[in-house]
Amino acid sequence: MNDNYQAFYWSKLDNVAKLYSLVSSTKATNVFRISVKMTEPIQADYLSEAVVGALLEMPSFSVRLRMGIFWYYFDMNIQKPRVRKEFTYPCSKMTKYTNNGYLFNVTYYENMMHLEVFHALADGAGALQFLQVLLYQYLKRVYPNSVNQHLQLMSDQQSQRAMDEDSFLKVVSDRDGKVIPTTSKAYKILGIKKRPQELKVIHGMMPAKQIVKLSKQYGVSMSCFLSSLLIYSIYMENEKFTKNKRPITVTIPFDLRARFESNTVRNFFSNVTVSVNVLEEMSFEDVLKQVSIQLIEGQDQQVVTHKIKDNVSAQENLAIRFAPLFIKNTVMRQIYLKADQGVTTTLSNLGRIVFLDEISQYVDQVRVMLPVTPHQRIRCGVCSFKETLVVSFTSSLEETDIQRFFFRFLKDQKVGITISCNEEINNEILF
């Protein structure tokens, strides 16, 4: 991969990355984390070497964000990446000092390896590709006698093509896009705010088969079941006791690569926005019915292409395209804040994560954490690995009522749950 590495000097940002680069702040970092629990403690020296090896294999991650006249862009970062023991809260804002200008950060603690990625660089699926390369580069150094030393996880053609491709531009729609799609205000979760940049993280580990079985009993997908339960938890523990009866709105991202035959490691996803109008008395089945219908409609091919066209139209609008960057920063930040008010929370399900056998035998568990925003004070990341499903809540609030209701509901359905938290509240969640 050395030829690709040397040849790649700069690249345009994809459609979604342009937005994230303009609007990110300490209150809305747009930095997500994927954590891997290894079978043995992390060896820092080997991990540092592995990051360098992974960047040679995937040069699309070896970039820094630069400011142009009209847009931000990527160019080659030749600095040495840093690997440190975990030193701050998850999903903190990434600056040029975090990792010598790289748009990802690798930290560790005991047997946990953390990969944090600024969303302008990649989405969850792209980050998982880099994570697998990173894990392989690490493991072949730690276990040279048992791990194949000559696996090539990324082909030359795939990696170079993925660097340059903005797959959103390949999607064809039969209508003109809206430069600024309309939004209405959604319910905002109330509570006591933690100190700035502090984040409460609660993980619920459970058998994946039990959740699959439970979802089938209700006749819905796992994402539908979990997002419905999240809405119902917000209703039961928060909104039910307020006079603000705005709809509870949840954004559910989903990957577009298989649908549009893309191999990009950059952003390529869409969102289904599910909105439930609250009644005085509402059962879980009432919520489930509304969510199920909207999820099916939101993933319809025509709806997806129209939504992508709306997002891409901002790039094609001449007034926006040739506006100086400092004006874009101001205008897009205001548009983003307004759009954020139209969402109560986000549930992102990365699905079943599968690594090569060479890697999986040394990995116990995988977790995904999402950053909060000024209006989305609680967010939820979901993924499964091997037999374990992990539901991870990140929150900027002191209260844990919503998380507690969510996990107790599952516990009452005979799901076996183990709780982990970055604060001393484990026993309070289920009992």
Secondary structure, DSSP 8 states (H G I E B T S, - for coil): -HHHHHH--EEE--HHHHHHHHH--SSS--EEEEEEEESS---HHHHHHHHHHHHHH-GGGSEEEEE-SSSEEEEE--S---EEE--S-TT----TTTTTT-SEEEEEETTEEEEEEETTT--HHHHHHHHHHHHHHHHHHH-TTTS-TT---S-HHHHHHHHH--GGGG---SS---SS------------B-STT--EEEEEEEEHHHHHHHHHHTTS-HHHHHHHHHHHHHHHHTGGGSS----EEEEEEEE-HHHHT---SS--EEEEEEEE---SS--HHHHHHHHHHHHHHHT-HHHHHHHHHHHHHHHH-HHHHTS-HHHHHHHHHHHHHHHHTT-SEEEEEEEEE---HHHHTTEEEEEEE----SS--EEEEEEEETTEEEEEEEESBS--HHHHHHHHHHHHTT---EEEESSS-HHHHH-
